[in-house]
Amino acid sequence: MDNKTITSDDAIFFMDMVNSAKSPNDIRGFYKRKSYYKILDEKDSDEYQRFMRIYNAEKHILKERERQILDDLYGLTKPRMTLKEAGIPHNITQERVRQLRHRAEITIVRNLVKQFKGIAK
C-alpha cells in the first residue's frame, strides 16, 4: 500500500484522535484531552505510525506556520514541544499556538471529510 494512501477508516481514526465533532464516533462533553497525547511518545506503536502517516499525507494543505507548529507539537522531526515551547520561534503565546493547532487540525479534518463524503456526522 502506498504510504500516502488514506482510507475512510484512517480518516475516522484521525478525527477521533483530534477529538473532532465531525467524527461518527464523537461524544460531546466538556473539555476532553486530545486522544493523540496517549500515543505521541510511543513512536514505535502502530497507532503513532498511522496517525503520522495520515498527518504527513494531509499536511500539504496547511499554511507554513501551522505546519511548523504541528510538526513541533507532534514531535515529527525533533522531540515533542509544549504549547509554550512551540510558540517561542514564532514569537506567539501558548494560547495562540493552541488556536493555530485547533485551526490546522480542523483544516485537515475538513479536507478528509471532503475526500470521503458521508463519513462525517
Secondary structure by P-SEA (a helix, b strand, c coil): cccccccaaaaaaaaaaacccccccccccccccccccccccccccaaaaaaaaaaaaccccccaaaaaaaaaaacccccccccccccccccccaaaaaaaaaaaaaaaaaaaaaacccccc
